Amino acid sequence: DQQVKQNSPSLSVQEGRISILNCDYTNSMFDYFLWYKKYPAEGPTFLISISSIKDKNEDGRFTVFLNKSAKHLSLHIVPSQPGDSAVYFCAATGSGTYKYIFGTGTRLKVLA
Amino acid sequence: KAGVTQTPRYLIKTRGQQVTLSCSPISGHRSVSWYQQTPGQGLQFLFEYFSETQRNKGNFPGRFSGRQFSNSRSEMNVSTLELGDSALYLCASSSQSGTNTEAFFGQGTRLTVV
């Protein structure tokens, strides 16, 4: 049972344009969501997070949007840069569970 | 501030053997989690420790075990290795006692079982 889903395995975007990565979840008990970026042979790097009491969080070029009624979150990267090319994972957690549930990742390729 | 350190980085073991992986969290972090990453399954939660206590365990067989020491360093052990245990094992640490905080990952240990 995949509680966190990233339905797009890959995405290609032109440099300078917006990248939008999507994530859906099924468990209404999740109340904290995160995005990680991963390069090959490295551990995931934390990018940005959002609590369920918010619907938007911004950090520089990265913005995460949360739509609780749709159980959907998205990561916007503006403008996209070639160095953003990596696999992006969304993750979700609920209070008291002490674990993250990860999606299967979306491979982003930013074309120069 | 040093990041999460995992040792060794690479490991090759034979079926039936056992293996111990080590993780040193960021200084001051008391929560340590372990995840297994495989190409088909993504990142799967193994277990989480806080102040030497296991607070949650994922859906893995009993061959997978872990522990945390008083200095917050953690080890995970896999006994009777199977070919399917080949994966990248990731350790993450966080500063808070709860889960609504970000975790920081190490570079992982790549385990290959032959």
Contacts between the chains, C-beta under 8 A, distances in Angstrom:
chain1	res1	chain2	res2	distance
A	31	B	100	6.9
A	32	B	99	6.6
A	32	B	100	4.3
A	32	B	101	8.0
A	34	B	102	6.0
A	36	B	105	7.6
A	41	B	107	7.6
A	41	B	108	8.0
A	41	B	110	7.7
A	42	B	107	5.5
A	42	B	108	7.5
A	43	B	4	7.3
A	43	B	6	7.9
A	43	B	90	5.4
A	43	B	92	7.8
A	43	B	105	3.5
A	43	B	106	5.1
A	43	B	107	4.8
A	43	B	108	5.1
A	44	B	43	7.5
A	44	B	90	7.2
A	44	B	105	4.8
A	45	B	105	7.3
A	46	B	102	4.6
A	46	B	103	7.2
A	46	B	104	6.2
A	46	B	105	7.8
A	49	B	102	5.5
A	51	B	100	6.5
A	89	B	42	7.3
A	89	B	43	6.7
A	91	B	43	7.9
A	93	B	99	4.5
A	93	B	100	7.1
A	94	B	99	7.1
A	95	B	98	6.4
A	95	B	99	6.3
A	95	B	100	6.4
A	96	B	98	7.4
A	96	B	99	7.1
A	97	B	56	6.4
A	97	B	99	5.9
A	98	B	31	7.4
A	98	B	33	7.5
A	98	B	48	4.4
A	98	B	50	7.2
A	98	B	55	4.5
A	98	B	56	4.4
A	98	B	98	7.9
A	98	B	99	5.4
A	99	B	33	6.7
A	99	B	45	4.4
A	99	B	48	5.8
A	99	B	56	5.2
A	99	B	58	7.0
A	99	B	99	7.2
A	100	B	33	7.6
A	100	B	35	7.9
A	100	B	43	7.8
A	100	B	45	6.7
A	100	B	99	7.7
A	100	B	103	6.9
A	101	B	45	7.2
A	102	B	35	7.6
A	102	B	42	5.4
A	102	B	43	4.0
A	102	B	44	7.9
A	103	B	42	6.8
A	104	B	41	7.9
A	104	B	42	4.2
A	105	B	42	6.2
